[in-house]
Amino acid sequence: MPNLIFRFTTICLLSAVGLTGCASRGSEYLGKWVNTKVPNDTFQVIRNGDSYLIVTENPKAEVGAIYKDGTLEGKGLLLTVDLTYVKRTDTILTPGLFGQSEYKRQK
């Protein structure tokens, strides 16, 4: 009986470790985000197969993005934008005209 409990516990622990390791890279970016200083400035990150789409509300536009080196890299016609997720504050930092812009996850 103790051997059976040991096996069951081991299988449960290995399964938990395996599932944690298989979490999709970049999933922390998914959701709707609102600028902390300009509430009308929002965007949404959705999965698009193995990549992502950044969908803006005003004006309606979509930009393809990939998860690369810990950031979400959006490629537009003229430039590339890196979105950085800050786990401690559950925010995204993006480059802006006058420094970085901070976006909070909409709940």
Beta strands, then each sheet from edge to edge (+ up, - down):
strand 1: 31-35
strand 2: 42-48
strand 3: 51-56
strand 4: 61-68
strand 5: 71-75
strand 6: 80-86
strand 7: 91-96
strand 8: 99-105
sheet 1: 1+ 2- 3+ 4- 5+ 6- 7+ 8- 1+
end
